[in-house]
Amino acid sequence: LNEIKKSRNMRTTLLKENYVYVYISLDENLSNFEKVSQVLGLNNYGYSFFAKNKNHPFVTKYLNVSSLPRYLILVKGKIVDSNAPRPTNIKFLKILNKY
């Protein structure tokens, strides 16, 4: 959760460059997701989602999420880094700059 707070400015900057942050919660409880989303200011952000089934093949196989937090970089729908560094890590921006 701290990473989300720290990366808020970067998210705003990257949106101007046609990048989108997507938040997917694997929380077991929708109510918890809604509360945390509101605290973090994500309740009105259009790319924040609650995954009802964290064991769905889309999550486990396509996104390859087995532990949290997980940072992915997708370019035009294709995963280019399935285990990216945290967004506040300088390496994250270096990866983005490749694309």
Secondary structure, 3 states (H helix, E strand, C coil): CHHHHHCHHHHHHHHHCCCCCCEEECCCCHHHHHHHHHHHCCCCCCCEEECCCCCCHHHHHHCCCCCCCCCCEEECCEEEECCCCCCCCHHHHHHHHCC
